[in-house]
């Protein structure tokens, strides 16, 4: 390892913020850290393929390849994106202390209602199979449409229609096309917008969303949780069970020296235990990102409290269970719990989801 510690990261705003947290922690140990920006396959794929690539690590593989090749000492990942099968040269050097793991419903500022109050047939955006199924299980009347992009891009797609309408009203009033008065000119109104709103105003989204669903952790790390242009509503984790690893950051390495540098700086043992349980159950169920599966664990003294929800794509069917597992044998207990879930019918739901989301002949081949 050279005098400079090199961290591989995606180039999205959220990824850079996460890598920045890791960099700052390591630099605090008197080590110079450099970020290596890497474009991943997930960054290049068209929207409709993304849910089919979880098992291949669409946002992960390119980063770990830099580590294996020696171009980087470590790679920073959102743990929920990391496949349960990783190259044998790679190890988890650290799992950071978890941010809030749940999902939030985001609505325009003029709509302060939560999920239960959305109008019948309302359009909600998400490209997560899990979130789609959990939404439909609660509100089968909703129209769930794909939504992809970085965190700020997704929020901009939500607020863009209202901003464009407001801008058009103000311009029409100034030009005398409508009998309406405003206390500010369109230019003054625009100058008062935030950078996020200005960027949204330039968008012409294909779909108008009444709400979108995002991870709370991503919004908070992007400094976008509280904003005057929209409202955030926490969704209950009892029904919107998060994805395995959601809210945690993982750092992978290929050498002992790099592993020790990272582990000593940022590893959080309680989060490592809970995410190990979640990922072990996911691996045993074999769902990856091609099936709607929520798994969330919480360390409570000598036990790990786990909640699992496996659904059909339309939310009509599900296998759900919770269990307190002994912390001193959490991995083995997680495997046993997963075996019980498979026997109860989770395996059939997952296989059906795999068939439904299998790529057809026109899809881009896997690497």
C-alpha positions in Angstrom: 0.0 0.0 0.0 1.4 3.4 -1.0 1.6 6.5 1.1 -1.8 7.5 -0.3 -4.8 5.4 0.4 -7.0 5.2 -2.7 -10.8 4.7 -2.3 -12.8 3.6 -5.3 -16.3 5.2 -5.5 -19.1 5.9 -7.9 -19.4 9.5 -9.1 -23.0 10.2 -8.0 -23.5 12.9 -5.4 -24.6 10.4 -2.8 -21.8 8.0 -3.5 -19.2 10.8 -3.2 -20.8 11.9 0.1 -20.5 8.4 1.5 -17.0 8.0 0.3 -16.2 11.3 1.8 -17.3 10.1 5.2 -15.0 7.1 4.9 -12.2 9.3 3.6 -12.5 11.7 6.6 -12.5 8.9 9.1 -9.3 7.3 7.6 -7.6 10.7 7.2 -8.1 11.3 10.8 -5.7 8.4 11.4 -2.9 10.4 9.6 -3.4 8.7 6.3 -3.7 10.7 3.0 -6.8 9.5 1.1 -7.6 10.0 -2.6 -11.0 9.2 -4.2 -10.9 7.2 -7.4 -14.1 7.9 -9.4 -15.4 4.9 -11.3 -18.3 4.5 -13.7 -20.2 1.2 -13.0 -22.4 -0.8 -15.3 -25.4 0.2 -13.4 -24.7 3.9 -14.2 -24.9 3.0 -17.9 -27.9 0.8 -18.1 -31.3 1.7 -19.4 -33.9 2.0 -16.6 -36.0 -1.1 -17.2 -33.0 -3.5 -16.8 -31.8 -2.2 -13.4 -33.9 -4.5 -11.2 -32.6 -7.5 -13.1 -29.0 -6.9 -12.2 -28.8 -7.2 -8.4 -27.1 -10.6 -8.5 -24.4 -9.3 -10.8 -23.7 -6.2 -8.8 -24.5 -3.5 -11.3 -23.2 -0.8 -9.1 -20.5 -2.8 -7.3 -18.4 -5.0 -9.6 -16.4 -2.2 -11.4 -15.3 -0.8 -8.0 -14.2 -4.1 -6.6 -12.3 -4.9 -9.8 -10.2 -1.8 -9.2 -9.4 -3.1 -5.7 -8.5 -6.6 -7.0 -6.3 -5.1 -9.7 -4.5 -2.9 -7.2 -5.6 0.4 -8.6 -7.5 1.1 -5.4 -6.9 0.1 -1.8 -10.6 -0.1 -0.9 -14.0 0.5 -2.4 -17.1 2.2 -0.8 -20.5 0.7 -1.4 -24.1 1.2 -0.3 -24.4 -2.2 1.4 -27.8 -2.9 0.0 -26.3 -2.9 -3.5 -23.6 -5.5 -2.7 -24.4 -9.0 -3.9 -24.4 -11.8 -1.3 -21.7 -13.5 -3.5 -18.5 -11.5 -3.7 -15.2 -12.4 -5.4 -13.0 -14.5 -3.2 -10.2 -11.9 -3.3 -12.6 -9.4 -1.7 -13.4 -9.0 2.0 -15.6 -6.7 4.0 -13.1 -4.5 5.9 -15.8 -2.5 7.6 -19.5 -1.8 7.8 -20.3 1.7 9.1 -22.8 2.6 11.8 -26.2 2.5 10.2 -28.2 5.5 9.3 -32.0 5.3 9.5 -32.9 2.1 7.6 -36.5 2.8 6.6 -38.2 4.2 3.6 -40.0 7.6 3.3 -42.9 8.7 1.1 -42.1 12.1 -0.5 -45.0 14.3 -1.7 -45.1 17.8 -3.2 -45.2 20.7 -0.7 -48.9 21.3 -1.2 -49.7 17.7 -0.3 -49.0 17.1 3.4 -50.9 13.8 3.5 -49.3 10.4 3.9 -49.8 7.2 2.1 -53.3 6.5 3.4 -54.5 9.9 2.2 -53.3 9.7 -1.4 -56.2 9.7 -3.9 -57.4 6.5 -5.4 -55.3 5.7 -8.5 -52.5 8.1 -7.4 -49.2 7.6 -9.2 -46.2 6.7 -7.0 -42.7 6.4 -8.3 -40.1 3.7 -7.5 -38.0 1.3 -9.4 -37.5 -1.0 -6.4 -39.4 -4.3 -6.8 -39.7 -4.5 -3.0 -41.1 -1.0 -2.6 -43.5 -1.6 -5.5 -44.9 -4.8 -3.9 -45.1 -3.3 -0.4 -47.0 -0.3 -1.8 -49.5 -2.4 -3.7 -49.9 -4.7 -0.6 -51.1 -1.6 1.3 -52.8 0.3 -1.5 -53.6 -2.0 -4.5 -55.4 0.9 -6.1 -52.2 2.9 -6.6 -50.4 3.2 -10.0 -46.8 2.4 -9.4 -44.5 3.7 -12.1 -40.7 3.3 -12.6 -38.5 6.0 -11.2 -34.7 5.9 -11.5 -31.8 8.3 -11.1 -29.7 9.8 -8.3 -31.5 11.0 -5.2 -31.7 14.6 -6.3 -32.8 13.5 -9.8 -35.7 11.5 -8.4 -36.8 14.4 -6.2 -36.6 16.8 -9.2 -38.8 14.5 -11.2 -41.5 14.8 -8.5 -41.5 18.5 -8.1 -40.8 19.5 -11.7 -44.5 19.6 -12.9 -45.7 22.0 -10.2 -42.7 24.3 -10.6 -43.2 24.4 -14.4 -46.9 25.2 -14.0 -46.2 27.9 -11.5 -43.5 29.5 -13.8 -45.9 29.4 -16.7 -48.6 31.1 -14.7 -46.3 33.9 -13.6 -45.0 34.4 -17.2 -48.5 34.5 -18.6 -49.6 37.0 -15.9 -46.6 39.3 -16.7 -47.4 39.2 -20.4 -51.1 40.0 -19.7 -52.3 36.7 -21.1 -54.2 35.9 -17.8 -55.9 38.1 -15.3 -53.8 37.3 -12.3 -51.4 39.3 -10.2 -48.2 38.2 -8.3 -46.1 40.1 -5.9 -42.9 39.1 -7.7 -41.8 39.0 -11.3 -41.0 35.6 -12.8 -37.3 36.5 -12.6 -37.6 37.4 -8.9 -39.5 34.2 -8.2 -36.8 32.2 -10.0 -34.0 33.9 -8.1 -35.6 32.8 -4.8 -35.6 29.1 -5.8 -33.1 26.7 -4.4 -30.6 25.0 -6.7 -32.6 21.8 -6.5 -35.8 23.6 -7.7 -33.9 25.4 -10.5 -32.6 22.1 -11.8 -36.1 20.6 -11.5 -37.6 23.5 -13.5 -35.4 22.4 -16.5 -36.9 18.9 -16.5 -39.8 17.7 -18.6 -40.5 14.3 -16.9 -42.5 11.7 -18.9 -44.5 10.8 -15.8 -46.2 13.1 -13.2 -45.9 11.6 -9.8 -48.2 12.2 -6.9 -45.5 10.8 -4.6 -42.3 8.9 -4.7 -40.6 6.4 -2.2 -37.0 6.8 -1.3 -34.6 5.5 1.4 -34.4 7.9 4.4 -30.7 7.4 4.6 -30.1 8.5 1.1 -32.1 11.7 1.6 -30.4 12.5 4.8 -26.9 11.9 3.4 -27.7 14.1 0.4 -28.9 16.9 2.8 -32.3 16.6 1.1 -34.5 15.3 3.9 -35.9 18.7 4.8 -36.8 20.9 1.9 -39.6 23.5 1.4 -40.5 22.0 -2.0 -41.7 18.7 -0.7 -42.9 16.8 2.4 -41.4 13.6 3.8 -43.4 10.9 5.5 -41.8 8.0 7.3 -43.3 4.7 6.2 -43.7 2.1 9.0 -41.0 -0.5 9.0 -43.5 -3.1 10.2 -45.1 -3.1 6.7 -42.4 -1.4 4.6 -39.6 -3.8 5.7 -36.3 -2.3 4.4 -33.9 -4.0 2.0 -31.1 -6.0 3.6 -28.3 -3.7 4.4 -30.3 -0.5 3.7 -28.8 2.5 5.5 -25.3 1.0 6.0 -22.1 1.7 4.1 -19.7 -1.2 3.3 -16.0 -0.9 2.5 -14.3 -3.8 0.7 -10.6 -4.5 0.5 -8.2 -7.1 -0.9 -5.2 -6.9 1.4 -4.6 -7.3 5.1 -3.0 -3.9 5.5 -5.9 -2.1 3.8 -8.4 -4.1 5.8 -6.8 -3.2 9.1 -6.6 0.5 8.2 -10.3 0.6 7.3 -11.6 -1.6 10.1 -9.8 0.3 12.9 -11.2 3.6 11.6 -14.9 2.9 10.9 -16.1 -0.6 11.5 -19.2 -0.7 13.7 -19.6 -4.2 15.2 -23.4 -3.9 16.1 -24.2 -2.9 12.5 -22.0 -5.7 11.2 -24.0 -8.2 13.2 -27.4 -7.0 12.1 -26.4 -6.7 8.4 -24.8 -10.1 8.5 -28.1 -11.6 9.6 -30.0 -9.8 6.9 -27.5 -10.8 4.1 -27.3 -14.3 5.4 -31.1 -14.7 5.2 -31.1 -13.1 1.7 -28.4 -15.4 0.5 -30.2 -18.5 1.8 -33.4 -17.4 0.2 -31.6 -16.7 -3.1 -33.7 -13.6 -4.0 -31.0 -11.0 -4.7 -32.7 -7.9 -6.2 -35.0 -9.9 -8.6 -37.6 -10.6 -5.9 -39.5 -8.3 -3.5 -37.8 -9.1 -0.2 -37.6 -7.0 2.9 -35.3 -8.0 5.8 -34.5 -5.9 8.8 -32.6 -6.8 11.9 -32.0 -5.0 15.2 -29.6 -5.9 17.9 -31.2 -6.0 21.3 -28.9 -7.2 24.0 -28.3 -10.9 23.6 -30.8 -11.3 20.7 -31.1 -10.0 17.2 -34.7 -9.2 16.4 -35.4 -9.9 12.7 -38.4 -9.2 10.5 -38.7 -10.7 7.0 -41.3 -10.1 4.3 -41.3 -11.9 1.0 -44.0 -10.8 -1.5 -45.3 -11.5 -4.9 -44.6 -8.7 -7.5 -48.2 -7.5 -7.2 -48.3 -7.6 -3.4 -51.2 -10.1 -3.3 -49.2 -12.9 -1.7 -46.6 -12.9 1.0 -44.7 -14.9 3.5 -43.9 -12.7 6.6 -42.3 -13.7 9.9 -40.3 -12.3 12.7 -37.9 -14.0 15.1 -35.5 -13.3 17.9 -32.1 -14.9 17.1 -29.3 -15.5 19.6 -26.6 -12.9 19.0 -23.8 -15.3 19.8 -24.6 -17.5 16.9 -26.5 -15.0 14.7 -25.2 -16.3 11.3 -26.1 -19.9 11.9 -29.5 -18.9 13.4 -30.2 -16.7 10.4 -29.6 -19.7 8.1 -32.0 -21.8 10.1 -34.6 -19.1 10.0 -34.2 -18.8 6.2 -34.7 -22.5 5.8 -38.0 -22.3 7.7 -39.1 -19.4 5.5 -38.3 -21.4 2.3 -40.3 -24.3 3.6 -43.3 -22.1 4.4 -43.5 -20.9 0.8 -40.9 -18.1 0.4 -39.0 -20.2 -2.2 -42.0 -20.4 -4.5 -42.6 -16.7 -4.3 -39.0 -16.0 -5.1 -38.9 -18.4 -8.0 -42.0 -16.8 -9.5 -40.4 -13.4 -9.2 -37.2 -14.7 -10.9 -39.2 -16.0 -13.8 -41.2 -12.7 -14.1 -38.0 -10.6 -14.1 -35.8 -12.9 -16.2 -34.3 -10.9 -19.1 -35.5 -11.7 -22.6 -33.5 -12.3 -25.7 -33.4 -8.6 -26.6 -31.9 -7.6 -23.2 -28.2 -6.7 -22.9 -26.2 -9.8 -22.1 -24.7 -10.2 -18.6 -20.9 -9.8 -18.3 
